[in-house]
Amino acid sequence: MKRLPHYLAFFTLLITVSLSAQEIAILKYKGGGDWYANPTALPNLIVFCNENIGTALPPKPETVEVGSSTIFQYPFIHMTGHGNVVFSDEEAENLRTYLLSGGFLHIDDNYGMAPYLKKALEKVFPDKTLEELPSDHPIFKQVYSFPDGLPKIHEHDGKRPQALGIFDENRLILLFTVESDLGDGWEDPSVHNDPDEIRTKALQMGANIIQYAFTK
């Protein structure tokens, strides 16, 4: 699929956002990783955001492919999974254009995704590296305050949670949350049997990310 020129992609994203208001989508990618993991997560986060931070998000998020021009219809895209992630050259260029044109991508490691994802991102941004966000970054103090930074939702390897970002001219364009698993906390309570306080932290942090992406 032929990619949009950078300047055209910017105006496409700008016009689409102004017409469709707030919309989010799930990113479908190749490589064998389960991009469809946590099916109840994003719908639950949408309900939480609509009820608590004044968004008007459609209840069912759409699915978009990395190489498709339809990603430019969504100012916020969510990506998750456990395993391998592979971007073709065309897909990497399309995603890079989307992000540099004003889009925002949140990637939540559902456990085991990190090594594959980092390699894939090198193709998208060979000149940029993931940087850890400090605990005083604005994303941690939107509607809800997280003075210690990203909350720990699931243990995984017992390591501390990290919020890693890619920036373009001081603008956070990509957020990669690791060793936290916010998506598991967003899922229906019966899926992981997380305590209410853990689910609340996950949903509040998710709401912060959504608000930051729409108001940055």
Accessible surface in RSA format (square Angstrom, percent):
REM  Atomic radii and reference values for relative SASA: ProtOr
REM  Chains: A
REM  Algorithm: Lee & Richards
REM  Probe-radius: 1.40
REM  Slices: 20
REM RES _ NUM      All-atoms   Total-Side   Main-Chain    Non-polar    All polar
REM                ABS   REL    ABS   REL    ABS   REL    ABS   REL    ABS   REL
RES MET A   1   128.59  66.6  83.29  55.1  45.31 107.9  96.37  81.9  32.22  42.7
RES LYS A   2   192.11  93.7 165.35 101.5  26.76  63.7 115.67 104.1  76.44  81.4
RES ARG A   3    91.12  38.3  79.48  40.5  11.63  27.7  20.65  28.2  70.46  42.7
RES LEU A   4    38.04  21.2  37.26  26.7   0.78   2.0  37.29  26.2   0.76   2.0
RES PRO A   5    56.01  40.8  50.84  46.3   5.17  18.8  55.87  46.1   0.14   0.9
RES HIS A   6    87.32  47.7  83.28  57.9   4.05  10.3  55.85  57.6  31.47  36.6
RES TYR A   7   147.74  69.0 143.17  81.5   4.57  11.9 106.56  80.1  41.18  50.8
RES LEU A   8    75.23  41.9  75.23  53.8   0.00   0.0  75.23  52.8   0.00   0.0
RES ALA A   9     0.00   0.0   0.00   0.0   0.00   0.0   0.00   0.0   0.00   0.0
RES PHE A  10    86.84  43.4  86.84  53.8   0.00   0.0  86.84  52.7   0.00   0.0
RES PHE A  11   102.74  51.4 102.74  63.6   0.00   0.0 102.74  62.3   0.00   0.0
RES THR A  12    42.99  30.6  37.77  38.3   5.22  12.4  33.31  44.7   9.67  14.6
RES LEU A  13     7.26   4.0   7.26   5.2   0.00   0.0   7.26   5.1   0.00   0.0
RES LEU A  14    97.09  54.1  92.73  66.3   4.36  11.0  96.17  67.5   0.92   2.5
RES ILE A  15    98.01  55.8  96.81  72.1   1.20   2.9  98.01  70.6   0.00   0.0
RES THR A  16    26.66  19.0  24.34  24.7   2.32   5.5  14.44  19.4  12.23  18.5
RES VAL A  17    46.80  30.8  45.33  41.0   1.47   3.5  45.33  39.4   1.47   4.0
RES SER A  18    84.71  71.6  47.68  63.6  37.03  85.3  48.58 103.5  36.13  50.6
RES LEU A  19   147.60  82.2 114.52  81.9  33.08  83.2 116.50  81.8  31.10  83.7
RES SER A  20    35.38  29.9  15.72  21.0  19.66  45.3  25.79  54.9   9.59  13.4
RES ALA A  21    63.60  58.5  53.03  81.8  10.57  24.0  63.15  88.9   0.44   1.2
RES GLN A  22    52.10  29.1  49.89  36.5   2.21   5.3  13.90  29.6  38.20  29.0
RES GLU A  23    42.68  24.5  42.68  32.3   0.00   0.0   5.05   9.8  37.64  30.7
RES ILE A  24     5.33   3.0   1.27   0.9   4.06   9.8   1.27   0.9   4.06  11.0
RES ALA A  25     0.00   0.0   0.00   0.0   0.00   0.0   0.00   0.0   0.00   0.0
RES ILE A  26    36.11  20.5  36.11  26.9   0.00   0.0  36.11  26.0   0.00   0.0
RES LEU A  27     0.00   0.0   0.00   0.0   0.00   0.0   0.00   0.0   0.00   0.0
RES LYS A  28    80.23  39.1  77.88  47.8   2.35   5.6  30.66  27.6  49.57  52.8
RES TYR A  29    10.13   4.7   0.00   0.0  10.13  26.4   2.68   2.0   7.45   9.2
RES LYS A  30   126.32  61.6 120.61  74.0   5.71  13.6 105.16  94.7  21.16  22.5
RES GLY A  31    31.41  38.7   0.00   N/A  31.41  38.7  13.05  35.8  18.37  41.1
RES GLY A  32    78.52  96.8   0.00   N/A  78.52  96.8  41.01 112.5  37.52  84.0
RES GLY A  33     5.84   7.2   0.00   N/A   5.84   7.2   1.43   3.9   4.41   9.9
RES ASP A  34    31.20  21.9  29.75  29.6   1.45   3.4  12.73  30.0  18.46  18.4
RES TRP A  35    51.79  20.8  51.24  24.8   0.55   1.3  40.30  21.5  11.49  18.6
RES TYR A  36   138.87  64.8 127.21  72.4  11.67  30.4  92.57  69.6  46.31  57.1
RES ALA A  37    15.84  14.6   2.98   4.6  12.86  29.2   9.79  13.8   6.04  16.0
RES ASN A  38    19.30  13.3   8.70   8.4  10.60  25.5   1.66   4.0  17.64  17.1
RES PRO A  39   104.88  76.4  82.36  75.1  22.52  81.9  91.58  75.6  13.30  82.6
RES THR A  40    39.13  27.8  36.92  37.4   2.20   5.3  39.12  52.5   0.01   0.0
RES ALA A  41     3.22   3.0   3.22   5.0   0.00   0.0   3.22   4.5   0.00   0.0
RES LEU A  42     4.26   2.4   4.00   2.9   0.27   0.7   4.00   2.8   0.27   0.7
RES PRO A  43    41.18  30.0  40.81  37.2   0.37   1.3  41.04  33.9   0.13   0.8
RES ASN A  44    36.43  25.1  32.23  31.1   4.20  10.1   6.38  15.3  30.06  29.1
RES LEU A  45     1.69   0.9   1.69   1.2   0.00   0.0   1.69   1.2   0.00   0.0
RES ILE A  46     0.85   0.5   0.80   0.6   0.05   0.1   0.85   0.6   0.00   0.0
RES VAL A  47    75.35  49.6  73.48  66.5   1.87   4.5  75.35  65.5   0.00   0.0
RES PHE A  48    31.92  16.0  29.80  18.5   2.11   5.5  31.76  19.3   0.16   0.5
RES CYS A  49     0.04   0.0   0.04   0.0   0.00   0.0   0.00   0.0   0.04   0.0
RES ASN A  50    51.86  35.8  33.27  32.2  18.59  44.8  16.31  39.2  35.55  34.4
RES GLU A  51   133.60  76.7  95.75  72.4  37.85  90.1  40.41  78.2  93.19  76.1
RES ASN A  52    72.38  49.9  43.40  41.9  28.97  69.8   6.39  15.4  65.99  63.8
RES ILE A  53    28.17  16.0   0.78   0.6  27.39  66.0   9.07   6.5  19.10  51.8
RES GLY A  54    70.01  86.3   0.00   N/A  70.01  86.3  35.50  97.4  34.51  77.3
RES THR A  55    15.14  10.8   6.16   6.2   8.99  21.4   6.32   8.5   8.82  13.3
RES ALA A  56    83.46  76.7  60.43  93.3  23.03  52.4  67.27  94.7  16.19  42.9
RES LEU A  57     5.70   3.2   0.29   0.2   5.41  13.6   0.35   0.2   5.34  14.4
RES PRO A  58    57.47  41.9  50.48  46.0   6.98  25.4  56.62  46.7   0.85   5.3
RES PRO A  59   104.97  76.5  99.44  90.7   5.53  20.1  99.98  82.5   4.99  31.0
RES LYS A  60   164.16  80.1 158.91  97.5   5.25  12.5 101.52  91.4  62.64  66.7
RES PRO A  61    14.31  10.4   3.84   3.5  10.47  38.0   6.57   5.4   7.74  48.1
RES GLU A  62    93.21  53.5  90.71  68.6   2.50   6.0  17.88  34.6  75.33  61.5
RES THR A  63    66.78  47.5  39.86  40.4  26.92  64.2  21.70  29.2  45.07  68.1
RES VAL A  64     6.49   4.3   3.55   3.2   2.94   7.1   6.49   5.6   0.00   0.0
RES GLU A  65    84.66  48.6  83.49  63.2   1.17   2.8  22.47  43.5  62.19  50.8
RES VAL A  66     0.97   0.6   0.49   0.4   0.48   1.2   0.49   0.4   0.48   1.3
RES GLY A  67    13.53  16.7   0.00   N/A  13.53  16.7  10.00  27.4   3.53   7.9
RES SER A  68    19.44  16.4  18.07  24.1   1.38   3.2  11.68  24.9   7.77  10.9
RES SER A  69    46.02  38.9  40.80  54.5   5.22  12.0  13.74  29.3  32.28  45.2
RES THR A  70    54.19  38.5  53.34  54.1   0.85   2.0  49.03  65.9   5.16   7.8
RES ILE A  71     0.00   0.0   0.00   0.0   0.00   0.0   0.00   0.0   0.00   0.0
RES PHE A  72     0.39   0.2   0.39   0.2   0.00   0.0   0.39   0.2   0.00   0.0
RES GLN A  73    79.43  44.4  78.63  57.5   0.80   1.9  16.25  34.6  63.18  47.9
RES TYR A  74    17.87   8.3  17.87  10.2   0.00   0.0   1.65   1.2  16.21  20.0
RES PRO A  75    10.35   7.5  10.18   9.3   0.17   0.6  10.18   8.4   0.17   1.0
RES PHE A  76     2.52   1.3   2.52   1.6   0.00   0.0   2.52   1.5   0.00   0.0
RES ILE A  77     0.00   0.0   0.00   0.0   0.00   0.0   0.00   0.0   0.00   0.0
RES HIS A  78     7.65   4.2   7.65   5.3   0.00   0.0   4.18   4.3   3.47   4.0
RES MET A  79     0.06   0.0   0.06   0.0   0.00   0.0   0.00   0.0   0.06   0.1
RES THR A  80     4.82   3.4   4.74   4.8   0.09   0.2   4.74   6.4   0.09   0.1
RES GLY A  81     0.00   0.0   0.00   N/A   0.00   0.0   0.00   0.0   0.00   0.0
RES HIS A  82    78.33  42.8  73.37  51.0   4.97  12.7  53.87  55.5  24.47  28.5
RES GLY A  83    20.75  25.6   0.00   N/A  20.75  25.6  20.24  55.5   0.51   1.1
RES ASN A  84    54.63  37.7  51.05  49.3   3.58   8.6  12.97  31.2  41.67  40.3
RES VAL A  85     6.16   4.1   0.00   0.0   6.16  14.8   0.00   0.0   6.16  16.7
RES VAL A  86    72.25  47.5  69.18  62.6   3.07   7.4  71.65  62.3   0.60   1.6
RES PHE A  87     4.13   2.1   0.63   0.4   3.50   9.1   0.63   0.4   3.50  10.0
RES SER A  88    53.29  45.0  44.73  59.7   8.56  19.7  47.97 102.2   5.32   7.5
RES ASP A  89   106.95  74.9  97.84  97.4   9.11  21.5  38.72  91.1  68.24  68.1
RES GLU A  90    78.79  45.2  72.11  54.6   6.68  15.9  32.88  63.6  45.91  37.5
RES GLU A  91    11.83   6.8  11.83   9.0   0.00   0.0   5.62  10.9   6.21   5.1
RES ALA A  92     1.36   1.2   1.36   2.1   0.00   0.0   1.36   1.9   0.00   0.0
RES GLU A  93    54.87  31.5  54.77  41.4   0.10   0.2   6.45  12.5  48.42  39.5
RES ASN A  94     3.81   2.6   3.81   3.7   0.00   0.0   1.47   3.5   2.34   2.3
RES LEU A  95     0.12   0.1   0.12   0.1   0.00   0.0   0.12   0.1   0.00   0.0
RES ARG A  96    66.37  27.9  66.37  33.8   0.00   0.0  15.89  21.7  50.49  30.6
RES THR A  97     6.65   4.7   5.89   6.0   0.76   1.8   1.04   1.4   5.61   8.5
RES TYR A  98     0.02   0.0   0.02   0.0   0.00   0.0   0.02   0.0   0.00   0.0
RES LEU A  99     0.00   0.0   0.00   0.0   0.00   0.0   0.00   0.0   0.00   0.0
RES LEU A 100    51.23  28.5  35.91  25.7  15.32  38.5  35.91  25.2  15.32  41.2
RES SER A 101     2.54   2.1   0.00   0.0   2.54   5.8   0.94   2.0   1.60   2.2
RES GLY A 102    26.23  32.3   0.00   N/A  26.23  32.3  17.51  48.0   8.72  19.5
RES GLY A 103     0.00   0.0   0.00   N/A   0.00   0.0   0.00   0.0   0.00   0.0
RES PHE A 104     0.00   0.0   0.00   0.0   0.00   0.0   0.00   0.0   0.00   0.0
RES LEU A 105     0.21   0.1   0.21   0.2   0.00   0.0   0.21   0.1   0.00   0.0
RES HIS A 106     0.39   0.2   0.39   0.3   0.00   0.0   0.00   0.0   0.39   0.5
RES ILE A 107     0.32   0.2   0.32   0.2   0.00   0.0   0.32   0.2   0.00   0.0
RES ASP A 108     0.00   0.0   0.00   0.0   0.00   0.0   0.00   0.0   0.00   0.0
RES ASP A 109     5.81   4.1   5.81   5.8   0.00   0.0   0.67   1.6   5.14   5.1
RES ASN A 110     3.89   2.7   1.51   1.5   2.38   5.7   0.00   0.0   3.89   3.8
RES TYR A 111    98.68  46.1  94.64  53.8   4.03  10.5  69.75  52.4  28.93  35.7
RES GLY A 112    35.04  43.2   0.00   N/A  35.04  43.2  29.37  80.6   5.67  12.7
RES MET A 113     0.00   0.0   0.00   0.0   0.00   0.0   0.00   0.0   0.00   0.0
RES ALA A 114    16.52  15.2  16.52  25.5   0.00   0.0  16.52  23.3   0.00   0.0
RES PRO A 115    90.07  65.6  72.65  66.2  17.43  63.4  80.27  66.3   9.81  60.9
RES TYR A 116    99.18  46.3  95.95  54.6   3.23   8.4  50.42  37.9  48.76  60.1
RES LEU A 117     0.00   0.0   0.00   0.0   0.00   0.0   0.00   0.0   0.00   0.0
RES LYS A 118    89.05  43.4  86.35  53.0   2.70   6.4  40.78  36.7  48.27  51.4
RES LYS A 119   157.90  77.0 150.78  92.5   7.12  17.0  94.92  85.4  62.97  67.1
RES ALA A 120     8.33   7.7   0.22   0.3   8.11  18.5   8.04  11.3   0.29   0.8
RES LEU A 121     7.21   4.0   5.77   4.1   1.45   3.6   6.04   4.2   1.18   3.2
RES GLU A 122   115.89  66.5 110.17  83.4   5.71  13.6  41.32  79.9  74.56  60.9
RES LYS A 123    91.49  44.6  76.29  46.8  15.20  36.2  54.64  49.2  36.85  39.3
RES VAL A 124     0.00   0.0   0.00   0.0   0.00   0.0   0.00   0.0   0.00   0.0
RES PHE A 125     2.73   1.4   1.59   1.0   1.14   3.0   1.59   1.0   1.14   3.3
RES PRO A 126   106.58  77.7  71.41  65.1  35.17 127.9  75.11  62.0  31.48 195.6
RES ASP A 127   119.73  83.9  80.40  80.0  39.32  93.0  47.75 112.4  71.97  71.8
RES LYS A 128    55.67  27.2  38.87  23.9  16.80  40.0  20.01  18.0  35.66  38.0
RES THR A 129   105.41  75.0  95.42  96.7  10.00  23.8  77.03 103.5  28.38  42.9
RES LEU A 130    43.62  24.3  16.71  12.0  26.91  67.6  16.71  11.7  26.91  72.4
RES GLU A 131    92.57  53.1  87.59  66.3   4.98  11.9  29.40  56.9  63.17  51.6
RES GLU A 132    76.76  44.1  50.98  38.6  25.79  61.4  25.09  48.5  51.67  42.2
RES LEU A 133     9.61   5.4   0.00   0.0   9.61  24.2   0.53   0.4   9.08  24.4
RES PRO A 134    79.87  58.2  68.10  62.1  11.77  42.8  79.87  65.9   0.00   0.0
RES SER A 135    55.68  47.1  44.03  58.8  11.65  26.8  14.19  30.2  41.49  58.1
RES ASP A 136    96.03  67.3  84.84  84.4  11.19  26.5  36.67  86.3  59.36  59.2
RES HIS A 137    20.61  11.3  17.81  12.4   2.81   7.2  14.47  14.9   6.14   7.1
RES PRO A 138    66.28  48.3  66.08  60.2   0.20   0.7  66.27  54.7   0.01   0.1
RES ILE A 139     0.24   0.1   0.24   0.2   0.00   0.0   0.24   0.2   0.00   0.0
RES PHE A 140     4.09   2.0   3.22   2.0   0.86   2.2   3.22   2.0   0.86   2.5
RES LYS A 141   119.94  58.5  99.58  61.1  20.35  48.5  59.14  53.2  60.79  64.8
RES GLN A 142    50.28  28.1  23.36  17.1  26.92  64.1   6.80  14.5  43.47  33.0
RES VAL A 143    70.99  46.7  38.59  34.9  32.40  78.1  45.36  39.4  25.63  69.5
RES TYR A 144    42.09  19.6  38.45  21.9   3.63   9.5  33.96  25.5   8.12  10.0
RES SER A 145    82.98  70.1  57.70  77.0  25.28  58.2  39.81  84.8  43.16  60.5
RES PHE A 146    19.57   9.8  16.91  10.5   2.66   6.9  19.23  11.7   0.34   1.0
RES PRO A 147   102.99  75.1  80.39  73.3  22.60  82.2  90.33  74.6  12.66  78.7
RES ASP A 148   136.72  95.8 108.67 108.2  28.05  66.3  38.11  89.7  98.61  98.3
RES GLY A 149     7.97   9.8   0.00   N/A   7.97   9.8   4.40  12.1   3.57   8.0
RES LEU A 150    13.43   7.5   1.84   1.3  11.60  29.2   1.84   1.3  11.60  31.2
RES PRO A 151    13.68  10.0   5.22   4.8   8.46  30.8  13.68  11.3   0.00   0.0
RES LYS A 152    53.19  25.9  38.36  23.5  14.83  35.3  38.36  34.5  14.83  15.8
RES ILE A 153    13.24   7.5   0.00   0.0  13.24  31.9   0.05   0.0  13.19  35.8
RES HIS A 154    35.81  19.6  32.12  22.3   3.69   9.4  23.01  23.7  12.80  14.9
RES GLU A 155   116.87  67.1 111.85  84.6   5.02  12.0  62.56 121.0  54.31  44.3
RES HIS A 156    50.95  27.8  15.23  10.6  35.71  91.4  16.26  16.8  34.69  40.4
RES ASP A 157    84.28  59.0  52.95  52.7  31.33  74.1  17.71  41.7  66.57  66.4
RES GLY A 158    51.49  63.5   0.00   N/A  51.49  63.5  18.14  49.8  33.36  74.7
RES LYS A 159   131.50  64.2 124.19  76.2   7.30  17.4  77.77  70.0  53.72  57.2
RES ARG A 160   146.35  61.4 133.44  68.0  12.91  30.7  73.42 100.3  72.93  44.2
RES PRO A 161    29.75  21.7  21.20  19.3   8.55  31.1  21.20  17.5   8.55  53.2
RES GLN A 162    53.05  29.7  51.85  37.9   1.20   2.9   3.05   6.5  50.00  37.9
RES ALA A 163     4.74   4.4   1.96   3.0   2.78   6.3   1.96   2.8   2.78   7.4
RES LEU A 164    15.74   8.8  15.74  11.3   0.00   0.0  15.74  11.1   0.00   0.0
RES GLY A 165     0.00   0.0   0.00   N/A   0.00   0.0   0.00   0.0   0.00   0.0
RES ILE A 166     2.85   1.6   2.79   2.1   0.06   0.1   2.85   2.1   0.00   0.0
RES PHE A 167    48.06  24.0  39.88  24.7   8.18  21.3  39.88  24.2   8.18  23.4
RES ASP A 168    32.90  23.0  31.52  31.4   1.38   3.3   0.03   0.1  32.87  32.8
RES GLU A 169   161.91  93.0 126.26  95.5  35.65  84.9  53.37 103.2 108.54  88.6
RES ASN A 170   148.48 102.4 118.43 114.5  30.04  72.3  29.71  71.5 118.76 114.8
RES ARG A 171    61.73  25.9  56.97  29.0   4.75  11.3  49.73  68.0  12.00   7.3
RES LEU A 172     0.14   0.1   0.01   0.0   0.12   0.3   0.01   0.0   0.12   0.3
RES ILE A 173     0.00   0.0   0.00   0.0   0.00   0.0   0.00   0.0   0.00   0.0
RES LEU A 174     0.00   0.0   0.00   0.0   0.00   0.0   0.00   0.0   0.00   0.0
RES LEU A 175     1.00   0.6   1.00   0.7   0.00   0.0   1.00   0.7   0.00   0.0
RES PHE A 176     0.00   0.0   0.00   0.0   0.00   0.0   0.00   0.0   0.00   0.0
RES THR A 177     0.00   0.0   0.00   0.0   0.00   0.0   0.00   0.0   0.00   0.0
RES VAL A 178    17.32  11.4  17.32  15.7   0.00   0.0  17.32  15.0   0.00   0.0
RES GLU A 179    17.35  10.0  15.67  11.9   1.68   4.0   8.07  15.6   9.28   7.6
RES SER A 180     0.00   0.0   0.00   0.0   0.00   0.0   0.00   0.0   0.00   0.0
RES ASP A 181     0.41   0.3   0.41   0.4   0.00   0.0   0.00   0.0   0.41   0.4
RES LEU A 182     0.00   0.0   0.00   0.0   0.00   0.0   0.00   0.0   0.00   0.0
RES GLY A 183     0.73   0.9   0.00   N/A   0.73   0.9   0.73   2.0   0.00   0.0
RES ASP A 184    12.77   8.9  10.67  10.6   2.10   5.0   0.00   0.0  12.77  12.7
RES GLY A 185     0.00   0.0   0.00   N/A   0.00   0.0   0.00   0.0   0.00   0.0
RES TRP A 186     2.13   0.9   2.13   1.0   0.00   0.0   2.13   1.1   0.00   0.0
RES GLU A 187     8.11   4.7   7.47   5.7   0.64   1.5   0.00   0.0   8.11   6.6
RES ASP A 188    53.28  37.3  51.50  51.3   1.78   4.2   7.77  18.3  45.50  45.4
RES PRO A 189    74.42  54.2  71.11  64.8   3.31  12.0  72.41  59.8   2.01  12.5
RES SER A 190    92.10  77.8  68.68  91.7  23.42  53.9  51.47 109.6  40.63  56.9
RES VAL A 191    71.01  46.7  42.32  38.3  28.69  69.1  48.70  42.3  22.31  60.5
RES HIS A 192    65.36  35.7  41.77  29.0  23.59  60.4  34.11  35.2  31.25  36.4
RES ASN A 193   122.35  84.4  96.21  93.0  26.14  62.9  30.46  73.3  91.89  88.8
RES ASP A 194    22.89  16.0  12.90  12.8   9.98  23.6   1.32   3.1  21.57  21.5
RES PRO A 195    70.01  51.0  58.34  53.2  11.67  42.4  70.01  57.8   0.00   0.0
RES ASP A 196   109.17  76.5 103.55 103.1   5.61  13.3  32.57  76.7  76.60  76.4
RES GLU A 197   111.33  63.9 104.00  78.7   7.33  17.5  54.50 105.4  56.83  46.4
RES ILE A 198    37.23  21.2  37.23  27.7   0.00   0.0  37.23  26.8   0.00   0.0
RES ARG A 199    35.63  15.0  35.63  18.2   0.00   0.0   3.54   4.8  32.10  19.5
RES THR A 200    56.36  40.1  55.50  56.3   0.86   2.1  31.94  42.9  24.42  36.9
RES LYS A 201    97.18  47.4  97.18  59.6   0.00   0.0  44.35  39.9  52.83  56.3
RES ALA A 202     0.00   0.0   0.00   0.0   0.00   0.0   0.00   0.0   0.00   0.0
RES LEU A 203    17.31   9.6  17.31  12.4   0.00   0.0  17.31  12.2   0.00   0.0
RES GLN A 204    43.27  24.2  43.27  31.6   0.00   0.0   0.00   0.0  43.27  32.8
RES MET A 205     0.82   0.4   0.82   0.5   0.00   0.0   0.82   0.7   0.00   0.0
RES GLY A 206     0.40   0.5   0.00   N/A   0.40   0.5   0.16   0.4   0.24   0.5
RES ALA A 207     0.04   0.0   0.00   0.0   0.04   0.1   0.04   0.1   0.00   0.0
RES ASN A 208     0.01   0.0   0.00   0.0   0.01   0.0   0.01   0.0   0.00   0.0
RES ILE A 209     1.21   0.7   1.21   0.9   0.00   0.0   1.21   0.9   0.00   0.0
RES ILE A 210     0.55   0.3   0.55   0.4   0.00   0.0   0.55   0.4   0.00   0.0
RES GLN A 211    44.57  24.9  42.59  31.1   1.98   4.7   9.94  21.1  34.64  26.3
RES TYR A 212    24.53  11.5  24.49  13.9   0.04   0.1  10.44   7.8  14.09  17.4
RES ALA A 213     4.99   4.6   0.39   0.6   4.61  10.5   0.44   0.6   4.56  12.1
RES PHE A 214    44.86  22.4  12.59   7.8  32.27  84.0  15.07   9.1  29.80  85.3
RES THR A 215    96.08  68.3  62.89  63.8  33.18  79.1  61.99  83.3  34.08  51.5
RES LYS A 216    87.07  42.5  20.65  12.7  66.43 158.2  47.02  42.3  40.05  42.7
END  Absolute sums over single chains surface
CHAIN  1 A     9833.4       7938.1       1895.3       5622.4       4210.9
END  Absolute sums over all chains
TOTAL          9833.4       7938.1       1895.3       5622.4       4210.9
